[in-house]
């Protein structure tokens, strides 16, 4: 993990609520496939206007 990734993660953690993270964690633990996890995380980020963090800044 590089320095930019660390900064992105710190930004994310400062801008989400604990309850939101817990719900996402539970949903991802219940997922059957890795693609489901990626989709859930991407949708979570997009809904919060943070999609650029997972799209490499595009």
C-alpha distance matrix in Angstrom:
0.0 3.8 6.8 8.2 6.1 7.1 10.4 10.9 10.6 12.9 15.2 15.5 16.3 18.9 20.5 21.2 23.9 23.5 26.1 24.4 21.2 23.5 25.4 22.3 21.1 24.7 25.0 21.8 23.0 26.3 25.0 26.3 23.8 20.2 21.5 23.1 20.0 18.2 21.5 21.9 18.5 19.2 22.7 21.7 19.5 22.3 25.0 23.4 23.0 19.2 19.0 17.5 14.2 13.9 15.9 13.8 16.4 19.4
3.8 0.0 3.8 5.5 5.4 6.5 8.9 10.2 11.0 12.7 14.6 15.7 16.9 18.9 20.5 21.9 24.9 24.9 27.8 25.9 23.0 25.7 27.5 24.5 23.7 27.4 27.6 24.6 26.2 29.4 28.0 29.4 26.9 23.1 24.0 25.7 22.6 20.5 23.5 23.9 20.4 20.5 24.0 23.0 20.3 22.8 25.6 23.7 22.8 19.0 19.1 16.9 13.9 14.4 15.9 13.1 15.1 18.3
6.8 3.8 0.0 3.8 5.4 5.1 6.3 8.8 10.0 10.7 12.4 14.4 15.5 16.8 18.7 20.6 23.6 23.9 27.0 25.4 22.7 25.6 27.7 24.9 24.4 28.2 28.5 25.9 27.6 30.9 29.7 31.5 29.2 25.5 26.2 27.5 24.3 22.2 24.9 25.0 21.3 21.3 24.5 23.1 20.2 22.7 25.2 22.9 21.9 18.3 18.9 16.7 13.6 15.0 16.7 13.8 14.9 18.5
8.2 5.5 3.8 0.0 3.8 5.4 5.1 6.3 8.7 9.9 10.6 12.4 14.4 15.5 16.8 18.8 22.1 23.0 25.8 23.7 21.5 24.7 26.3 23.4 23.4 27.1 27.1 24.7 26.8 29.8 28.4 30.3 27.9 24.2 24.4 25.6 22.7 20.2 22.5 22.8 19.1 18.6 21.7 20.6 17.4 19.5 22.2 19.9 18.6 15.0 15.6 13.0 10.2 12.0 13.4 10.4 11.2 14.8
6.1 5.4 5.4 3.8 0.0 3.8 5.4 5.1 6.3 8.6 9.9 10.6 12.4 14.4 15.5 16.9 20.0 20.5 23.2 21.0 18.5 21.5 23.1 20.1 19.9 23.6 23.6 21.0 23.0 26.1 24.8 26.7 24.3 20.7 21.2 22.3 19.2 17.0 19.5 19.6 15.9 15.9 19.2 18.0 15.1 17.7 20.3 18.3 17.5 13.8 14.1 12.3 8.9 9.9 12.1 9.9 11.5 14.9
7.1 6.5 5.1 5.4 3.8 0.0 3.8 5.4 5.2 6.2 8.6 9.9 10.6 12.4 14.4 15.9 18.7 18.9 22.0 20.4 17.7 20.6 22.7 20.1 19.6 23.4 24.0 21.6 23.2 26.6 25.8 27.9 26.0 22.5 23.4 24.1 20.6 19.0 21.6 21.1 17.3 17.9 20.8 19.0 16.4 19.4 21.5 19.0 18.7 15.1 16.2 14.8 11.2 12.7 15.3 13.4 14.5 18.1
10.4 8.9 6.3 5.1 5.4 3.8 0.0 3.8 5.5 5.1 6.2 8.6 10.0 10.7 12.5 14.7 17.9 18.8 21.9 20.2 18.0 21.3 23.2 20.8 20.9 24.7 25.1 23.2 25.2 28.3 27.5 29.9 28.0 24.6 25.0 25.4 22.2 20.3 22.3 21.7 18.0 18.1 20.6 18.7 15.7 18.3 20.2 17.4 16.7 13.4 15.0 13.3 10.1 12.6 14.9 12.9 12.9 16.7
10.9 10.2 8.8 6.3 5.1 5.4 3.8 0.0 3.8 5.5 5.1 6.2 8.7 10.0 10.8 12.6 16.0 17.1 19.8 17.6 15.7 19.1 20.6 17.9 18.4 22.2 22.2 20.3 22.7 25.5 24.5 27.0 25.1 21.7 21.7 22.1 19.0 16.9 18.7 18.2 14.4 14.3 16.9 15.1 12.0 14.5 16.7 14.1 13.4 9.9 11.3 9.9 6.5 9.0 11.6 10.2 10.4 14.0
10.6 11.0 10.0 8.7 6.3 5.2 5.5 3.8 0.0 3.8 5.4 5.0 6.1 8.6 10.0 10.9 13.9 14.3 17.2 15.3 12.9 16.1 17.9 15.5 15.4 19.2 19.7 17.8 19.8 22.9 22.3 24.9 23.3 20.1 20.7 20.7 17.3 15.9 18.0 16.9 13.2 14.0 16.5 14.2 11.8 15.1 16.7 14.3 14.6 11.1 12.7 12.3 8.6 10.2 13.5 12.8 13.5 16.9
12.9 12.7 10.7 9.9 8.6 6.2 5.1 5.5 3.8 0.0 3.8 5.4 5.2 6.3 8.8 10.5 13.2 13.8 17.1 15.9 13.8 16.9 19.2 17.3 17.3 21.0 21.9 20.5 22.2 25.4 25.2 28.0 26.7 23.6 24.2 24.0 20.5 19.4 21.2 19.8 16.1 17.1 19.1 16.4 14.0 17.2 18.3 15.3 15.7 12.6 15.0 14.5 11.2 13.4 16.5 15.6 15.7 19.2
15.2 14.6 12.4 10.6 9.9 8.6 6.2 5.1 5.4 3.8 0.0 3.8 5.5 5.3 6.4 9.0 12.3 14.0 16.9 15.2 13.8 17.4 19.1 17.2 18.1 21.6 22.1 20.9 23.2 26.0 25.6 28.6 27.2 24.2 24.3 23.9 20.7 19.2 20.4 19.1 15.5 15.8 17.4 14.8 12.0 14.7 15.7 12.4 12.4 9.7 12.6 12.0 9.3 12.2 15.0 14.3 13.6 17.0
15.5 15.7 14.4 12.4 10.6 9.9 8.6 6.2 5.0 5.4 3.8 0.0 3.8 5.4 5.2 6.4 9.9 11.4 13.9 11.8 10.4 14.1 15.5 13.5 14.5 18.0 18.3 17.3 19.8 22.4 22.0 25.1 23.9 21.1 21.2 20.4 17.3 16.1 17.2 15.5 12.0 12.7 14.1 11.3 8.9 12.1 12.9 9.9 10.7 7.9 10.7 11.2 8.4 10.6 13.8 14.0 13.8 16.7
16.3 16.9 15.5 14.4 12.4 10.6 10.0 8.7 6.1 5.2 5.5 3.8 0.0 3.8 5.5 5.8 8.1 8.8 12.0 10.9 9.0 12.2 14.5 13.1 13.5 17.0 18.0 17.2 19.1 22.0 22.2 25.4 24.7 22.1 22.7 21.6 18.2 17.8 19.1 16.9 13.6 15.2 16.3 13.0 11.6 15.0 15.2 12.3 13.8 11.5 14.2 15.0 12.0 13.8 17.2 17.4 17.5 20.5
18.9 18.9 16.8 15.5 14.4 12.4 10.7 10.0 8.6 6.3 5.3 5.4 3.8 0.0 3.8 6.0 8.2 9.9 13.1 12.3 11.5 14.6 16.7 15.9 16.7 19.9 20.9 20.6 22.5 25.2 25.5 28.8 28.1 25.6 25.9 24.8 21.6 21.0 21.9 19.6 16.5 17.6 18.3 15.0 13.3 16.2 16.0 12.5 13.8 12.1 15.4 15.9 13.5 15.9 19.0 19.0 18.3 21.4
20.5 20.5 18.7 16.8 15.5 14.4 12.5 10.8 10.0 8.8 6.4 5.2 5.5 3.8 0.0 3.8 6.9 9.7 12.1 10.5 10.6 14.1 15.3 14.5 16.1 19.1 19.6 19.6 22.0 24.2 24.4 27.8 27.1 24.7 24.6 23.2 20.4 19.6 19.9 17.6 14.8 15.5 15.6 12.3 10.7 13.1 12.5 8.9 10.5 9.5 13.0 14.0 12.3 14.7 17.5 18.1 17.1 19.7
21.2 21.9 20.6 18.8 16.9 15.9 14.7 12.6 10.9 10.5 9.0 6.4 5.8 6.0 3.8 0.0 3.8 6.6 8.5 6.7 7.1 10.4 11.6 11.0 12.8 15.5 16.2 16.5 18.8 20.9 21.3 24.9 24.6 22.6 22.6 20.8 18.0 17.8 17.9 15.2 12.7 14.1 13.8 10.2 9.7 12.5 11.3 8.4 11.1 10.3 13.3 15.2 13.4 15.0 18.1 19.3 18.8 21.0
23.9 24.9 23.6 22.1 20.0 18.7 17.9 16.0 13.9 13.2 12.3 9.9 8.1 8.2 6.9 3.8 0.0 3.8 5.4 5.3 6.5 8.8 10.2 10.9 12.4 14.5 15.7 16.8 18.5 20.4 21.5 25.2 25.5 23.9 24.2 21.9 19.2 19.7 19.7 16.5 14.7 16.6 15.8 12.0 12.5 15.2 13.4 11.0 14.2 13.8 16.7 18.9 17.1 18.3 21.5 22.9 22.5 24.7
23.5 24.9 23.9 23.0 20.5 18.9 18.8 17.1 14.3 13.8 14.0 11.4 8.8 9.9 9.7 6.6 3.8 0.0 3.8 5.4 5.1 6.2 8.7 9.9 10.4 12.3 14.3 15.3 16.4 18.5 20.1 23.7 24.3 22.9 23.7 21.4 18.5 19.6 20.0 16.6 14.9 17.6 17.1 13.4 14.3 17.4 15.9 13.9 17.2 16.3 18.8 21.0 18.8 19.6 23.0 24.3 24.5 26.8
26.1 27.8 27.0 25.8 23.2 22.0 21.9 19.8 17.2 17.1 16.9 13.9 12.0 13.1 12.1 8.5 5.4 3.8 0.0 3.8 5.4 5.1 6.3 8.7 9.8 10.7 12.5 14.3 15.4 16.9 18.7 22.4 23.4 22.5 23.2 20.4 17.9 19.5 19.3 15.7 14.8 17.5 16.4 12.8 14.7 17.3 15.2 14.0 17.6 17.4 19.5 22.2 20.4 20.8 24.1 25.9 26.1 28.0
24.4 25.9 25.4 23.7 21.0 20.4 20.2 17.6 15.3 15.9 15.2 11.8 10.9 12.3 10.5 6.7 5.3 5.4 3.8 0.0 3.8 5.4 5.2 6.3 8.6 10.1 10.8 12.4 14.3 15.7 16.8 20.5 21.2 20.1 20.2 17.6 15.2 16.3 15.9 12.3 11.4 13.9 12.6 9.0 11.0 13.5 11.6 10.7 14.3 14.1 15.9 18.8 17.3 17.5 20.6 22.7 22.9 24.5
21.2 23.0 22.7 21.5 18.5 17.7 18.0 15.7 12.9 13.8 13.8 10.4 9.0 11.5 10.6 7.1 6.5 5.1 5.4 3.8 0.0 3.8 5.5 5.1 6.0 8.6 9.9 10.5 12.1 14.3 15.3 19.0 19.3 17.9 18.6 16.3 13.4 14.6 15.1 11.7 10.1 13.1 12.9 9.3 10.9 14.1 13.1 12.0 15.2 14.0 15.7 18.3 16.1 16.0 19.5 21.2 21.9 23.8
23.5 25.7 25.6 24.7 21.5 20.6 21.3 19.1 16.1 16.9 17.4 14.1 12.2 14.6 14.1 10.4 8.8 6.2 5.1 5.4 3.8 0.0 3.8 5.4 5.0 6.2 8.6 9.9 10.5 12.5 14.4 18.0 19.1 18.3 19.4 16.8 14.1 16.1 16.6 13.0 12.3 15.7 15.2 12.0 14.2 17.2 15.9 15.3 18.7 17.7 19.1 21.8 19.6 19.2 22.7 24.5 25.4 27.3
25.4 27.5 27.7 26.3 23.1 22.7 23.2 20.6 17.9 19.2 19.1 15.5 14.5 16.7 15.3 11.6 10.2 8.7 6.3 5.2 5.5 3.8 0.0 3.8 5.4 5.2 6.2 8.6 10.0 10.8 12.6 16.3 17.6 17.2 17.9 14.7 12.7 15.0 14.6 10.8 11.1 14.3 13.1 10.3 13.3 15.7 14.1 14.4 17.9 17.4 18.3 21.5 19.8 19.1 22.2 24.6 25.4 26.8
22.3 24.5 24.9 23.4 20.1 20.1 20.8 17.9 15.5 17.3 17.2 13.5 13.1 15.9 14.5 11.0 10.9 9.9 8.7 6.3 5.1 5.4 3.8 0.0 3.8 5.5 5.1 6.1 8.6 10.0 10.6 14.4 15.0 14.1 14.6 11.8 9.3 11.3 11.3 7.6 7.4 10.8 10.2 7.7 10.5 13.2 12.4 12.8 15.9 14.9 15.4 18.5 16.7 15.6 18.7 21.1 22.3 23.6
21.1 23.7 24.4 23.4 19.9 19.6 20.9 18.4 15.4 17.3 18.1 14.5 13.5 16.7 16.1 12.8 12.4 10.4 9.8 8.6 6.0 5.0 5.4 3.8 0.0 3.8 5.5 5.2 6.1 8.7 10.0 13.5 14.3 13.4 14.8 12.4 9.5 12.0 13.0 9.8 9.3 13.0 13.3 10.9 13.2 16.3 15.9 16.0 18.9 17.3 17.8 20.5 18.2 16.9 20.3 22.3 23.8 25.5
24.7 27.4 28.2 27.1 23.6 23.4 24.7 22.2 19.2 21.0 21.6 18.0 17.0 19.9 19.1 15.5 14.5 12.3 10.7 10.1 8.6 6.2 5.2 5.5 3.8 0.0 3.8 5.5 5.2 6.4 8.8 12.3 14.1 14.2 15.7 12.7 10.7 13.8 14.3 11.0 11.7 15.3 14.9 12.9 15.8 18.5 17.6 18.2 21.4 20.3 20.6 23.5 21.6 20.1 23.2 25.5 27.1 28.4
25.0 27.6 28.5 27.1 23.6 24.0 25.1 22.2 19.7 21.9 22.1 18.3 18.0 20.9 19.6 16.2 15.7 14.3 12.5 10.8 9.9 8.6 6.2 5.1 5.5 3.8 0.0 3.8 5.5 5.2 6.4 10.1 11.7 12.1 12.8 9.5 8.2 11.4 11.1 7.9 9.6 12.9 12.2 11.0 14.3 16.3 15.7 17.0 19.9 19.0 18.8 22.0 20.5 18.6 21.3 24.0 25.6 26.5
21.8 24.6 25.9 24.7 21.0 21.6 23.2 20.3 17.8 20.5 20.9 17.3 17.2 20.6 19.6 16.5 16.8 15.3 14.3 12.4 10.5 9.9 8.6 6.1 5.2 5.5 3.8 0.0 3.8 5.3 5.0 8.5 9.2 8.8 10.2 7.6 5.3 8.7 9.6 7.1 8.1 11.6 12.0 11.1 13.7 16.1 16.3 17.4 19.9 18.4 17.7 20.6 18.7 16.5 19.3 21.7 23.8 24.8
23.0 26.2 27.6 26.8 23.0 23.2 25.2 22.7 19.8 22.2 23.2 19.8 19.1 22.5 22.0 18.8 18.5 16.4 15.4 14.3 12.1 10.5 10.0 8.6 6.1 5.2 5.5 3.8 0.0 3.8 5.5 8.3 9.9 10.2 12.5 10.2 8.2 11.8 13.1 10.9 11.7 15.3 15.8 14.7 17.2 19.8 19.9 20.8 23.4 21.8 21.3 24.0 21.9 19.7 22.6 24.8 27.0 28.2
26.3 29.4 30.9 29.8 26.1 26.6 28.3 25.5 22.9 25.4 26.0 22.4 22.0 25.2 24.2 20.9 20.4 18.5 16.9 15.7 14.3 12.5 10.8 10.0 8.7 6.4 5.2 5.3 3.8 0.0 3.8 6.5 9.3 10.8 12.5 9.6 9.1 12.9 13.2 11.2 13.1 16.3 16.1 15.6 18.6 20.6 20.4 21.9 24.6 23.4 22.7 25.6 24.0 21.6 24.2 26.7 28.9 29.7
25.0 28.0 29.7 28.4 24.8 25.8 27.5 24.5 22.3 25.2 25.6 22.0 22.2 25.5 24.4 21.3 21.5 20.1 18.7 16.8 15.3 14.4 12.6 10.6 10.0 8.8 6.4 5.0 5.5 3.8 0.0 3.8 5.8 7.5 8.8 6.0 6.3 10.0 10.3 9.1 11.4 14.1 14.2 14.5 17.3 19.0 19.3 21.1 23.3 22.1 20.8 23.7 22.3 19.5 21.7 24.4 26.7 27.2
26.3 29.4 31.5 30.3 26.7 27.9 29.9 27.0 24.9 28.0 28.6 25.1 25.4 28.8 27.8 24.9 25.2 23.7 22.4 20.5 19.0 18.0 16.3 14.4 13.5 12.3 10.1 8.5 8.3 6.5 3.8 0.0 3.8 7.1 8.7 7.1 8.3 11.5 12.1 11.9 14.2 16.4 16.9 17.7 20.2 21.7 22.4 24.4 26.3 24.9 23.2 25.9 24.6 21.5 23.3 25.9 28.6 28.8
23.8 26.9 29.2 27.9 24.3 26.0 28.0 25.1 23.3 26.7 27.2 23.9 24.7 28.1 27.1 24.6 25.5 24.3 23.4 21.2 19.3 19.1 17.6 15.0 14.3 14.1 11.7 9.2 9.9 9.3 5.8 3.8 0.0 3.8 5.4 5.4 6.8 9.0 10.2 11.1 12.9 14.6 15.7 17.0 18.9 20.3 21.6 23.5 24.9 23.3 21.2 23.6 22.3 19.0 20.5 23.0 25.8 26.0
20.2 23.1 25.5 24.2 20.7 22.5 24.6 21.7 20.1 23.6 24.2 21.1 22.1 25.6 24.7 22.6 23.9 22.9 22.5 20.1 17.9 18.3 17.2 14.1 13.4 14.2 12.1 8.8 10.2 10.8 7.5 7.1 3.8 0.0 3.8 5.3 5.1 6.3 8.6 9.9 10.7 12.3 14.2 15.4 16.7 18.3 20.1 21.6 22.7 20.6 18.6 20.6 19.1 15.7 17.3 19.6 22.5 22.9
21.5 24.0 26.2 24.4 21.2 23.4 25.0 21.7 20.7 24.2 24.3 21.2 22.7 25.9 24.6 22.6 24.2 23.7 23.2 20.2 18.6 19.4 17.9 14.6 14.8 15.7 12.8 10.2 12.5 12.5 8.8 8.7 5.4 3.8 0.0 3.8 5.4 5.1 6.1 8.6 9.9 10.4 12.1 14.1 15.4 16.2 18.2 20.2 21.0 19.3 16.7 18.9 18.1 14.5 15.6 18.3 21.0 20.8
23.1 25.7 27.5 25.6 22.3 24.1 25.4 22.1 20.7 24.0 23.9 20.4 21.6 24.8 23.2 20.8 21.9 21.4 20.4 17.6 16.3 16.8 14.7 11.8 12.4 12.7 9.5 7.6 10.2 9.6 6.0 7.1 5.4 5.3 3.8 0.0 3.8 5.5 5.1 6.1 8.6 9.8 10.5 12.1 14.2 15.2 16.4 18.6 20.0 18.7 16.6 19.4 18.6 15.4 16.8 19.8 22.2 22.1
20.0 22.6 24.3 22.7 19.2 20.6 22.2 19.0 17.3 20.5 20.7 17.3 18.2 21.6 20.4 18.0 19.2 18.5 17.9 15.2 13.4 14.1 12.7 9.3 9.5 10.7 8.2 5.3 8.2 9.1 6.3 8.3 6.8 5.1 5.4 3.8 0.0 3.8 5.4 5.1 6.1 8.5 9.9 10.5 12.3 14.1 15.5 16.9 18.5 16.7 15.1 17.7 16.3 13.3 15.5 18.1 20.5 21.0
18.2 20.5 22.2 20.2 17.0 19.0 20.3 16.9 15.9 19.4 19.2 16.1 17.8 21.0 19.6 17.8 19.7 19.6 19.5 16.3 14.6 16.1 15.0 11.3 12.0 13.8 11.4 8.7 11.8 12.9 10.0 11.5 9.0 6.3 5.1 5.5 3.8 0.0 3.8 5.5 5.3 6.0 8.5 9.9 10.6 12.1 14.2 15.7 16.5 14.5 12.3 14.5 13.4 10.1 11.9 14.6 17.1 17.4
21.5 23.5 24.9 22.5 19.5 21.6 22.3 18.7 18.0 21.2 20.4 17.2 19.1 21.9 19.9 17.9 19.7 20.0 19.3 15.9 15.1 16.6 14.6 11.3 13.0 14.3 11.1 9.6 13.1 13.2 10.3 12.1 10.2 8.6 6.1 5.1 5.4 3.8 0.0 3.8 5.5 5.1 6.0 8.5 9.9 10.4 12.1 14.4 15.3 14.1 11.7 14.6 14.3 11.2 12.5 15.8 17.7 17.4
21.9 23.9 25.0 22.8 19.6 21.1 21.7 18.2 16.9 19.8 19.1 15.5 16.9 19.6 17.6 15.2 16.5 16.6 15.7 12.3 11.7 13.0 10.8 7.6 9.8 11.0 7.9 7.1 10.9 11.2 9.1 11.9 11.1 9.9 8.6 6.1 5.1 5.5 3.8 0.0 3.8 5.5 5.2 6.1 8.6 9.9 10.6 12.6 14.4 13.4 12.0 15.3 14.6 12.2 14.2 17.3 18.9 19.2
18.5 20.4 21.3 19.1 15.9 17.3 18.0 14.4 13.2 16.1 15.5 12.0 13.6 16.5 14.8 12.7 14.7 14.9 14.8 11.4 10.1 12.3 11.1 7.4 9.3 11.7 9.6 8.1 11.7 13.1 11.4 14.2 12.9 10.7 9.9 8.6 6.1 5.3 5.5 3.8 0.0 3.8 5.5 5.0 6.2 8.6 10.0 10.9 12.5 10.7 9.6 12.6 11.2 9.1 11.7 14.5 16.0 16.9
19.2 20.5 21.3 18.6 15.9 17.9 18.1 14.3 14.0 17.1 15.8 12.7 15.2 17.6 15.5 14.1 16.6 17.6 17.5 13.9 13.1 15.7 14.3 10.8 13.0 15.3 12.9 11.6 15.3 16.3 14.1 16.4 14.6 12.3 10.4 9.8 8.5 6.0 5.1 5.5 3.8 0.0 3.8 5.4 5.2 6.1 8.6 10.0 10.6 9.0 6.8 9.9 9.6 7.2 8.9 12.2 13.4 13.7
22.7 24.0 24.5 21.7 19.2 20.8 20.6 16.9 16.5 19.1 17.4 14.1 16.3 18.3 15.6 13.8 15.8 17.1 16.4 12.6 12.9 15.2 13.1 10.2 13.3 14.9 12.2 12.0 15.8 16.1 14.2 16.9 15.7 14.2 12.1 10.5 9.9 8.5 6.0 5.2 5.5 3.8 0.0 3.8 5.4 5.0 6.1 8.7 9.9 9.7 8.1 11.8 12.1 10.4 11.8 15.2 15.9 15.8
21.7 23.0 23.1 20.6 18.0 19.0 18.7 15.1 14.2 16.4 14.8 11.3 13.0 15.0 12.3 10.2 12.0 13.4 12.8 9.0 9.3 12.0 10.3 7.7 10.9 12.9 11.0 11.1 14.7 15.6 14.5 17.7 17.0 15.4 14.1 12.1 10.5 9.9 8.5 6.1 5.0 5.4 3.8 0.0 3.8 5.6 5.4 6.6 9.0 8.6 8.5 12.1 11.6 10.7 13.0 15.9 16.3 17.0
19.5 20.3 20.2 17.4 15.1 16.4 15.7 12.0 11.8 14.0 12.0 8.9 11.6 13.3 10.7 9.7 12.5 14.3 14.7 11.0 10.9 14.2 13.3 10.5 13.2 15.8 14.3 13.7 17.2 18.6 17.3 20.2 18.9 16.7 15.4 14.2 12.3 10.6 9.9 8.6 6.2 5.2 5.4 3.8 0.0 3.8 5.5 5.3 6.4 4.9 5.1 8.5 8.0 7.8 10.1 12.7 12.7 13.7
22.3 22.8 22.7 19.5 17.7 19.4 18.3 14.5 15.1 17.2 14.7 12.1 15.0 16.2 13.1 12.5 15.2 17.4 17.3 13.5 14.1 17.2 15.7 13.2 16.3 18.5 16.3 16.1 19.8 20.6 19.0 21.7 20.3 18.3 16.2 15.2 14.1 12.1 10.4 9.9 8.6 6.1 5.0 5.6 3.8 0.0 3.8 5.3 5.1 5.5 4.5 8.2 9.4 9.1 10.0 13.1 12.6 12.6
25.0 25.6 25.2 22.2 20.3 21.5 20.2 16.7 16.7 18.3 15.7 12.9 15.2 16.0 12.5 11.3 13.4 15.9 15.2 11.6 13.1 15.9 14.1 12.4 15.9 17.6 15.7 16.3 19.9 20.4 19.3 22.4 21.6 20.1 18.2 16.4 15.5 14.2 12.1 10.6 10.0 8.6 6.1 5.4 5.5 3.8 0.0 3.8 5.6 7.5 8.0 11.5 12.4 12.6 13.8 16.7 16.0 16.1
23.4 23.7 22.9 19.9 18.3 19.0 17.4 14.1 14.3 15.3 12.4 9.9 12.3 12.5 8.9 8.4 11.0 13.9 14.0 10.7 12.0 15.3 14.4 12.8 16.0 18.2 17.0 17.4 20.8 21.9 21.1 24.4 23.5 21.6 20.2 18.6 16.9 15.7 14.4 12.6 10.9 10.0 8.7 6.6 5.3 5.3 3.8 0.0 3.8 5.5 7.7 10.5 10.9 12.1 13.8 16.0 14.9 15.8
23.0 22.8 21.9 18.6 17.5 18.7 16.7 13.4 14.6 15.7 12.4 10.7 13.8 13.8 10.5 11.1 14.2 17.2 17.6 14.3 15.2 18.7 17.9 15.9 18.9 21.4 19.9 19.9 23.4 24.6 23.3 26.3 24.9 22.7 21.0 20.0 18.5 16.5 15.3 14.4 12.5 10.6 9.9 9.0 6.4 5.1 5.6 3.8 0.0 3.8 5.8 7.8 9.3 10.9 11.8 13.8 12.0 12.7
19.2 19.0 18.3 15.0 13.8 15.1 13.4 9.9 11.1 12.6 9.7 7.9 11.5 12.1 9.5 10.3 13.8 16.3 17.4 14.1 14.0 17.7 17.4 14.9 17.3 20.3 19.0 18.4 21.8 23.4 22.1 24.9 23.3 20.6 19.3 18.7 16.7 14.5 14.1 13.4 10.7 9.0 9.7 8.6 4.9 5.5 7.5 5.5 3.8 0.0 3.8 5.4 5.7 7.7 9.2 10.8 9.6 11.1
19.0 19.1 18.9 15.6 14.1 16.2 15.0 11.3 12.7 15.0 12.6 10.7 14.2 15.4 13.0 13.3 16.7 18.8 19.5 15.9 15.7 19.1 18.3 15.4 17.8 20.6 18.8 17.7 21.3 22.7 20.8 23.2 21.2 18.6 16.7 16.6 15.1 12.3 11.7 12.0 9.6 6.8 8.1 8.5 5.1 4.5 8.0 7.7 5.8 3.8 0.0 3.8 5.3 5.6 6.2 8.8 8.2 8.7
17.5 16.9 16.7 13.0 12.3 14.8 13.3 9.9 12.3 14.5 12.0 11.2 15.0 15.9 14.0 15.2 18.9 21.0 22.2 18.8 18.3 21.8 21.5 18.5 20.5 23.5 22.0 20.6 24.0 25.6 23.7 25.9 23.6 20.6 18.9 19.4 17.7 14.5 14.6 15.3 12.6 9.9 11.8 12.1 8.5 8.2 11.5 10.5 7.8 5.4 3.8 0.0 3.8 5.4 4.9 6.1 4.5 5.8
14.2 13.9 13.6 10.2 8.9 11.2 10.1 6.5 8.6 11.2 9.3 8.4 12.0 13.5 12.3 13.4 17.1 18.8 20.4 17.3 16.1 19.6 19.8 16.7 18.2 21.6 20.5 18.7 21.9 24.0 22.3 24.6 22.3 19.1 18.1 18.6 16.3 13.4 14.3 14.6 11.2 9.6 12.1 11.6 8.0 9.4 12.4 10.9 9.3 5.7 5.3 3.8 0.0 3.8 5.7 5.9 5.9 8.6
13.9 14.4 15.0 12.0 9.9 12.7 12.6 9.0 10.2 13.4 12.2 10.6 13.8 15.9 14.7 15.0 18.3 19.6 20.8 17.5 16.0 19.2 19.1 15.6 16.9 20.1 18.6 16.5 19.7 21.6 19.5 21.5 19.0 15.7 14.5 15.4 13.3 10.1 11.2 12.2 9.1 7.2 10.4 10.7 7.8 9.1 12.6 12.1 10.9 7.7 5.6 5.4 3.8 0.0 3.8 5.5 7.3 9.0
15.9 15.9 16.7 13.4 12.1 15.3 14.9 11.6 13.5 16.5 15.0 13.8 17.2 19.0 17.5 18.1 21.5 23.0 24.1 20.6 19.5 22.7 22.2 18.7 20.3 23.2 21.3 19.3 22.6 24.2 21.7 23.3 20.5 17.3 15.6 16.8 15.5 11.9 12.5 14.2 11.7 8.9 11.8 13.0 10.1 10.0 13.8 13.8 11.8 9.2 6.2 4.9 5.7 3.8 0.0 3.8 5.5 5.8
13.8 13.1 13.8 10.4 9.9 13.4 12.9 10.2 12.8 15.6 14.3 14.0 17.4 19.0 18.1 19.3 22.9 24.3 25.9 22.7 21.2 24.5 24.6 21.1 22.3 25.5 24.0 21.7 24.8 26.7 24.4 25.9 23.0 19.6 18.3 19.8 18.1 14.6 15.8 17.3 14.5 12.2 15.2 15.9 12.7 13.1 16.7 16.0 13.8 10.8 8.8 6.1 5.9 5.5 3.8 0.0 3.8 5.7
16.4 15.1 14.9 11.2 11.5 14.5 12.9 10.4 13.5 15.7 13.6 13.8 17.5 18.3 17.1 18.8 22.5 24.5 26.1 22.9 21.9 25.4 25.4 22.3 23.8 27.1 25.6 23.8 27.0 28.9 26.7 28.6 25.8 22.5 21.0 22.2 20.5 17.1 17.7 18.9 16.0 13.4 15.9 16.3 12.7 12.6 16.0 14.9 12.0 9.6 8.2 4.5 5.9 7.3 5.5 3.8 0.0 3.8
19.4 18.3 18.5 14.8 14.9 18.1 16.7 14.0 16.9 19.2 17.0 16.7 20.5 21.4 19.7 21.0 24.7 26.8 28.0 24.5 23.8 27.3 26.8 23.6 25.5 28.4 26.5 24.8 28.2 29.7 27.2 28.8 26.0 22.9 20.8 22.1 21.0 17.4 17.4 19.2 16.9 13.7 15.8 17.0 13.7 12.6 16.1 15.8 12.7 11.1 8.7 5.8 8.6 9.0 5.8 5.7 3.8 0.0
